[in-house]
Amino acid sequence: MEDSVKKTLADNPIVIYSKSWCSYSMEVKALFKRIGVQPHVIELDHLGAQGPQLQKVLERLTGQSTVPNVFIGGKHIGGCTDTVKLHRKGELATMLSELDINVNNS
């Protein structure tokens, strides 16, 4: 399962491990939508028994047990608060532009 996480991160520039009902996950997905960027979203609560297993693998890899779990360019940037903070400082746009991803300035 760890290999599937690594493959997902290698294949997609922006990955959000999320739960569809989680308000923090919703906030991060809305942020990316606002800036015009389409992340690869994996809803852990839609994966049945695999969801909690995947969440444990993510915790082992990142030290973070909660969602959303956000990765940019294969690098773990954290959860909702971390992502919003990077956006406010302008660092999120910089990280995305380094991956040749254009951002709406909003």
Secondary structure, 3 states (H helix, E strand, C coil): CHHHHHHHHHHCCEEEEECCCCHHHHHHHHHHHHCCCCCEEEEHHHCCCHHHHHHHHHHHHHCCCCCCEEEECCEEEECHHHHHHHHHHCHHHHHHHHCCCCCCCC
